[in-house]
Amino acid sequence: MSRIDQHPAVVVPAPDTSSPTGGGSVDITGVVKRFGAATAVDRVDLHVRSGEFLSLLGPSGCGKTTLLRMLAGFEQPDEGDLAIDGTSVLGLPPHRRPVNTVFQAYALFPHMTVAENVAYGLRQKGVRRRRVEAREIGRRVGEALEMVRMSAFAQRSPGVLSGGQQQRVALARALVNRPQVLLLDEPLSALDRKLREEMQVELKLLQTGLGTTFVFVTHDQEEALSMSDRIAVMLDGRVQQFGVPEEVYAEPASAFVAGFIGKQNFLPGHLVQPGVVRCPDGTLATRATDLAGGSSVLAAVRPEAVQVTTVEPTGAANRVRGRLAGVAHLGDVVQRVVVTSSGVELLARAPRGGTGPGTSEVGAEVWCDFVPENVHVFPS
């Protein structure tokens, strides 16, 4: 492994006062995009603040990449408006917009060196005096490569670089143009898990240091939670929830968001009254809801909110009996799978050593308990 992939200290650049990018707010208003009879983006409204790290999160086919491509200028909306710093960019080609894009496939030119790849966009712009152009291009390419810790690789071919190094070069190539908005289309998906987690940290630190607006597309909820200032969760071309990571995780707006962001246990049942759900495994005390009594609902509780014991917790508001079906060691967390008497699988996660004796014996009869405040209720 080369030293560059051993996660040394991240270079957080100082603000460039000689040529500030400024601004970077994005307004998406009533945007619709259709492909034949299919609606890929369905009346999306979003405001991205200047200097914000926004993630568009959702499963394949939810419209997130189409929305990014419209911001980049590779697609045009059928309805609505797209504005950057209050100025509409509708109809402008990609090179006329104050944005740059980092693609999932880094699209580096194999016949150029790393430095030539990074300089390519600047050379396309050109300036009046070629002597000044060369000096300015050299300075900015050097700064961009130092920013992503690739200065030592400036004269190498992209073909001899690792995936993580190629990703850094693609970032430098996008950032060297000093865009007001950087668009990133799942740029970490080709990396292995360890390097991907390292690059998540580096990307966020880089964005914070630059103060550039990042719009990041991903289907990986851990990426979105770890890097974003705010997250827009999408499904079927619409935004299901828009908020800060803590809010989206702890206060999901729908059963889809609850299940897509992190792990979730769902117990089907009927609402007896606000805050009381009758399930096949018993009656549960839950958060209050404005759903009508008698409604078919899903009670949802996170695995980390579920406690597993071998003795019935008589004082617990919610307790469900079951059989321990499996135990998985996830580093510093232990996950238990409990199958209830009705056949529902419940996940419980606790820090290593955080549960009592007998709770790791597969086949043992156990009890799961959780407090009402941690139980959300959604329409079935």
C-alpha positions as CSV (number, residue, x, y, z in Angstrom):
1,M,0.0,0.0,0.0
2,S,1.4,3.4,-0.9
3,R,1.7,6.1,1.7
4,I,-1.0,8.2,0.0
5,D,-3.6,5.6,0.9
6,Q,-2.7,5.3,4.5
7,H,-4.9,8.2,5.5
8,P,-2.4,10.8,6.6
9,A,-3.6,14.2,7.8
10,V,-5.9,15.9,5.4
11,V,-4.8,19.2,3.9
12,V,-7.5,21.7,4.6
13,P,-6.8,24.6,2.3
14,A,-6.9,28.3,3.4
15,P,-9.5,30.4,1.6
16,D,-8.3,31.8,-1.7
17,T,-8.9,35.5,-1.4
18,S,-7.2,36.2,-4.8
19,S,-10.1,34.8,-6.7
20,P,-13.1,34.1,-4.5
21,T,-15.9,31.9,-5.9
22,G,-18.5,33.5,-3.7
23,G,-22.2,32.4,-3.5
24,G,-23.1,28.9,-4.4
25,S,-26.7,28.8,-3.3
26,V,-29.0,26.5,-5.4
27,D,-32.7,26.9,-5.9
28,I,-34.7,24.0,-7.5
29,T,-38.3,25.1,-8.0
30,G,-41.1,22.8,-9.3
31,V,-38.7,20.8,-11.4
32,V,-40.2,18.0,-13.5
33,K,-38.3,15.7,-15.9
34,R,-40.0,13.0,-18.0
35,F,-38.6,10.3,-20.2
36,G,-41.4,9.3,-22.4
37,A,-44.3,8.1,-20.2
38,A,-42.0,7.8,-17.1
39,T,-41.6,10.8,-14.7
40,A,-38.1,10.7,-13.3
41,V,-38.3,13.9,-11.3
42,D,-41.8,15.0,-10.1
43,R,-42.2,18.6,-8.9
44,V,-39.1,18.8,-6.7
45,D,-38.5,22.0,-4.6
46,L,-35.2,22.4,-2.8
47,H,-33.1,25.2,-1.5
48,V,-29.4,24.5,-1.0
49,R,-27.6,27.1,1.1
50,S,-24.3,28.6,0.0
51,G,-21.4,26.5,1.4
52,E,-23.7,23.6,2.3
53,F,-23.0,19.9,1.9
54,L,-26.3,18.5,0.6
55,S,-26.8,14.8,-0.2
56,L,-29.5,13.5,-2.5
57,L,-30.1,10.1,-1.1
58,G,-32.3,7.3,-2.4
59,P,-32.5,3.9,-4.1
60,S,-31.8,3.3,-7.8
61,G,-34.4,5.0,-10.0
62,C,-35.5,7.5,-7.5
63,G,-34.5,10.5,-9.6
64,K,-31.4,11.7,-7.7
65,T,-28.9,11.4,-10.6
66,T,-31.4,12.9,-13.1
67,L,-31.7,15.9,-10.8
68,L,-28.0,16.3,-10.6
69,R,-27.6,16.0,-14.4
70,M,-30.1,18.8,-14.7
71,L,-28.1,21.0,-12.4
72,A,-25.0,20.2,-14.4
73,G,-26.7,21.0,-17.7
74,F,-26.6,17.5,-19.2
75,E,-30.4,17.4,-19.1
76,Q,-33.0,20.1,-19.3
77,P,-36.2,20.0,-17.1
78,D,-39.6,19.8,-18.7
79,E,-41.0,22.1,-16.1
80,G,-39.7,24.3,-13.3
81,D,-36.6,26.4,-12.8
82,L,-33.0,25.9,-11.7
83,A,-31.1,28.9,-10.3
84,I,-27.6,29.4,-8.8
85,D,-27.2,32.5,-6.7
86,G,-30.6,33.6,-7.7
87,T,-29.8,33.5,-11.5
88,S,-31.6,30.9,-13.6
89,V,-29.3,28.5,-15.5
90,L,-32.1,27.0,-17.7
91,G,-30.9,26.5,-21.2
92,L,-27.2,27.1,-20.4
93,P,-24.8,24.3,-21.6
94,P,-22.6,22.7,-18.9
95,H,-19.5,24.8,-19.7
96,R,-21.5,28.0,-19.2
97,R,-22.7,27.1,-15.6
98,P,-20.6,27.8,-12.5
99,V,-20.5,24.1,-11.6
100,N,-18.2,21.2,-12.1
101,T,-19.1,17.5,-11.9
102,V,-17.2,14.5,-10.4
103,F,-18.6,11.3,-12.0
104,Q,-18.8,7.8,-10.7
105,A,-16.4,6.8,-13.5
106,Y,-13.6,9.3,-13.0
107,A,-13.2,9.8,-16.8
108,L,-9.5,10.6,-16.5
109,F,-7.6,10.9,-19.9
110,P,-5.2,7.9,-20.0
111,H,-2.8,9.6,-22.4
112,M,-2.3,12.6,-20.1
113,T,-0.3,12.9,-16.9
114,V,-2.1,13.7,-13.6
115,A,-1.1,17.3,-13.9
116,E,-2.3,17.5,-17.5
117,N,-5.6,16.0,-16.5
118,V,-6.1,18.6,-13.8
119,A,-5.1,21.4,-16.1
120,Y,-7.4,20.3,-18.9
121,G,-10.4,22.4,-17.9
122,L,-8.3,25.5,-17.3
123,R,-6.6,25.2,-20.7
124,Q,-10.0,25.0,-22.4
125,K,-11.0,28.3,-20.9
126,G,-7.9,30.1,-22.1
127,V,-6.9,33.7,-21.4
128,R,-5.7,36.6,-23.5
129,R,-2.0,36.4,-22.7
130,R,-0.7,32.9,-23.1
131,R,2.4,33.6,-20.9
132,V,0.2,34.6,-18.0
133,E,-2.1,31.6,-18.8
134,A,0.7,29.1,-18.4
135,R,2.0,30.6,-15.2
136,E,-1.5,30.8,-13.7
137,I,-2.4,27.3,-14.8
138,G,0.7,25.9,-13.3
139,R,0.1,27.6,-9.9
140,R,-3.5,26.5,-9.7
141,V,-2.8,22.9,-10.7
142,G,-0.1,22.8,-8.0
143,E,-2.5,24.1,-5.4
144,A,-5.2,21.7,-6.4
145,L,-2.9,18.7,-6.3
146,E,-1.6,19.7,-2.9
147,M,-5.1,20.1,-1.7
148,V,-5.9,16.4,-2.4
149,R,-2.4,15.2,-1.5
150,M,-1.4,14.2,-5.0
151,S,1.6,16.6,-5.7
152,A,4.1,13.7,-5.8
153,F,2.1,12.0,-8.5
154,A,1.8,15.0,-10.9
155,Q,3.8,13.4,-13.7
156,R,2.4,9.9,-13.5
157,S,-0.2,8.3,-15.7
158,P,-3.7,7.7,-14.3
159,G,-3.3,4.0,-15.3
160,V,-0.7,3.4,-12.5
161,L,-2.8,5.0,-9.8
162,S,-5.1,3.2,-7.3
163,G,-8.8,3.8,-7.2
164,G,-8.5,6.2,-4.3
165,Q,-5.7,8.2,-6.0
166,Q,-7.7,8.5,-9.2
167,Q,-10.7,9.7,-7.2
168,R,-8.5,12.5,-5.7
169,V,-7.3,13.5,-9.2
170,A,-10.9,13.8,-10.4
171,L,-11.6,16.0,-7.4
172,A,-8.6,18.2,-8.1
173,R,-9.7,18.5,-11.8
174,A,-13.1,19.7,-10.7
175,L,-12.0,22.0,-8.0
176,V,-9.2,23.7,-10.0
177,N,-11.8,25.6,-11.9
178,R,-13.2,27.1,-8.6
179,P,-16.8,26.2,-9.2
180,Q,-19.5,27.8,-7.1
181,V,-21.1,24.4,-6.9
182,L,-19.4,21.0,-7.0
183,L,-21.7,18.1,-8.2
184,L,-20.7,14.6,-7.2
185,D,-22.4,11.6,-8.7
186,E,-21.6,8.6,-6.4
187,P,-17.8,9.2,-6.6
188,L,-17.0,6.8,-3.8
189,S,-19.0,3.7,-5.0
190,A,-16.0,2.0,-6.7
191,L,-13.8,2.2,-3.6
192,D,-13.4,-0.6,-1.1
193,R,-15.1,-0.1,2.3
194,K,-12.1,1.0,4.3
195,L,-10.9,3.5,1.7
196,R,-14.5,4.7,1.1
197,E,-14.9,5.5,4.8
198,E,-11.5,7.4,4.8
199,M,-12.5,9.4,1.8
200,Q,-15.8,10.3,3.4
201,V,-13.9,12.1,6.2
202,E,-11.5,13.7,3.7
203,L,-14.3,15.0,1.5
204,K,-16.2,16.6,4.3
205,L,-13.0,18.3,5.7
206,L,-12.1,19.4,2.2
207,Q,-15.6,20.9,1.6
208,T,-15.5,22.6,5.0
209,G,-12.1,24.2,4.3
210,L,-13.1,25.4,0.8
211,G,-16.5,26.6,1.7
212,T,-17.8,25.4,-1.7
213,T,-21.3,24.1,-2.1
214,F,-21.4,20.3,-2.6
215,V,-24.4,18.5,-4.0
216,F,-23.6,14.8,-3.5
217,V,-25.6,11.9,-5.0
218,T,-25.5,8.5,-3.1
219,H,-27.6,5.5,-2.4
220,D,-25.5,4.8,0.7
221,Q,-27.2,6.1,3.8
222,E,-24.0,5.9,5.9
223,E,-22.3,8.2,3.4
224,A,-25.1,10.7,3.6
225,L,-25.3,10.6,7.4
226,S,-21.6,11.0,7.9
227,M,-20.9,13.9,5.5
228,S,-24.0,15.9,5.0
229,D,-25.2,19.2,6.5
230,R,-28.7,18.2,5.2
231,I,-30.1,15.3,3.4
232,A,-32.9,15.1,0.8
233,V,-34.3,11.5,0.8
234,M,-35.9,10.7,-2.6
235,L,-38.3,8.0,-3.8
236,D,-40.2,7.8,-7.2
237,G,-38.9,11.2,-8.3
238,R,-40.1,13.1,-5.1
239,V,-38.4,14.3,-2.0
240,Q,-39.8,12.3,1.0
241,Q,-37.9,14.2,3.7
242,F,-35.5,17.1,3.8
243,G,-33.5,17.9,6.9
244,V,-30.4,17.5,9.0
245,P,-29.0,14.0,9.5
246,E,-30.1,13.8,13.1
247,E,-33.6,14.7,12.2
248,V,-33.9,12.4,9.3
249,Y,-32.6,9.5,11.4
250,A,-34.5,10.1,14.6
251,E,-37.7,11.6,13.2
252,P,-38.4,9.8,9.9
253,A,-41.4,11.3,8.0
254,S,-42.6,8.0,6.6
255,A,-42.1,4.2,6.8
256,F,-39.9,4.4,3.7
257,V,-37.5,6.9,5.2
258,A,-37.5,5.0,8.5
259,G,-36.6,1.8,6.7
260,F,-34.1,3.3,4.2
261,I,-32.1,5.3,6.8
262,G,-30.3,2.8,9.0
263,K,-31.8,-0.5,10.3
264,Q,-35.4,-0.6,11.5
265,N,-37.7,-3.1,13.1
266,F,-41.3,-3.1,11.8
267,L,-44.2,-4.7,13.7
268,P,-47.5,-4.8,11.8
269,G,-50.7,-4.2,13.8
270,H,-53.8,-2.0,14.3
271,L,-54.1,1.3,16.0
272,V,-56.3,0.9,19.1
273,Q,-56.0,4.6,20.1
274,P,-53.4,7.3,19.6
275,G,-50.2,5.8,21.2
276,V,-51.5,2.2,21.5
277,V,-50.9,-0.5,18.8
278,R,-52.2,-4.0,19.0
279,C,-49.8,-6.5,17.3
280,P,-49.8,-10.3,17.0
281,D,-47.1,-10.3,19.8
282,G,-49.0,-8.0,22.2
283,T,-50.1,-4.5,22.7
284,L,-47.5,-1.8,22.3
285,A,-47.3,1.6,23.8
286,T,-46.0,4.0,21.2
287,R,-45.6,7.7,20.3
288,A,-48.9,9.5,19.9
289,T,-50.2,9.7,16.3
290,D,-53.0,11.5,14.5
291,L,-54.0,8.4,12.5
292,A,-57.5,7.1,12.9
293,G,-58.3,4.4,15.3
294,G,-58.5,1.0,13.7
295,S,-56.0,1.9,11.0
296,S,-53.6,-0.8,9.8
297,V,-50.2,0.5,10.9
298,L,-46.5,-0.3,11.2
299,A,-44.8,0.2,14.6
300,A,-41.1,1.0,14.0
301,V,-38.3,0.8,16.5
302,R,-34.5,1.0,15.9
303,P,-32.3,-2.0,16.8
304,E,-30.2,0.1,19.2
305,A,-33.4,0.9,21.2
306,V,-34.2,-2.8,21.8
307,Q,-32.9,-4.5,25.0
308,V,-32.5,-8.2,25.1
309,T,-32.8,-10.2,28.4
310,T,-33.4,-13.7,29.5
311,V,-35.8,-12.7,32.3
312,E,-39.1,-11.1,31.6
313,P,-38.8,-7.3,32.2
314,T,-42.0,-6.9,34.3
315,G,-41.7,-3.1,34.6
316,A,-41.3,-2.5,30.9
317,A,-44.0,-0.7,28.9
318,N,-43.3,-2.9,25.9
319,R,-42.0,-6.5,26.1
320,V,-42.0,-9.1,23.4
321,R,-41.1,-12.7,23.9
322,G,-39.1,-14.7,21.3
323,R,-36.2,-17.0,20.5
324,L,-32.6,-15.9,19.9
325,A,-32.0,-17.0,16.3
326,G,-28.6,-15.5,15.7
327,V,-25.7,-13.4,17.0
328,A,-23.4,-11.3,14.8
329,H,-20.3,-9.5,16.0
330,L,-20.0,-6.1,14.2
331,G,-16.8,-4.8,15.7
332,D,-17.7,-2.8,18.8
333,V,-21.4,-3.7,18.4
334,V,-23.1,-7.0,18.8
335,Q,-26.3,-7.7,16.8
336,R,-28.9,-10.2,17.9
337,V,-31.8,-11.6,15.9
338,V,-34.8,-12.5,17.8
339,V,-37.8,-14.4,16.2
340,T,-41.0,-13.6,18.0
341,S,-43.8,-16.1,18.6
342,S,-45.7,-14.7,15.5
343,G,-42.6,-15.0,13.3
344,V,-41.5,-11.4,13.2
345,E,-37.7,-10.9,13.2
346,L,-36.4,-8.3,15.6
347,L,-32.9,-6.9,15.5
348,A,-31.2,-5.7,18.7
349,R,-27.9,-3.9,18.7
350,A,-25.8,-3.2,21.8
351,P,-22.2,-2.4,22.6
352,R,-20.0,-5.4,23.1
353,G,-20.5,-6.6,26.7
354,G,-23.6,-4.4,27.1
355,T,-26.1,-7.2,27.7
356,G,-26.6,-9.8,30.4
357,P,-25.5,-13.5,30.6
358,G,-27.3,-16.0,28.4
359,T,-28.2,-13.5,25.7
360,S,-25.7,-15.0,23.2
361,E,-26.9,-18.6,23.4
362,V,-28.7,-19.2,20.1
363,G,-32.0,-21.0,20.6
364,A,-32.6,-19.5,24.1
365,E,-35.9,-18.0,25.0
366,V,-35.4,-14.2,25.5
367,W,-37.4,-11.0,25.9
368,C,-37.1,-7.8,24.0
369,D,-38.2,-4.5,25.6
370,F,-38.2,-0.9,24.4
371,V,-39.7,2.4,25.6
372,P,-42.7,4.0,24.0
373,E,-40.7,7.2,23.0
374,N,-38.6,5.1,20.6
375,V,-41.6,3.6,18.8
376,H,-42.8,5.4,15.7
377,V,-46.2,4.6,14.0
378,F,-46.7,4.8,10.3
379,P,-49.6,3.9,8.0
380,S,-49.3,0.3,6.8
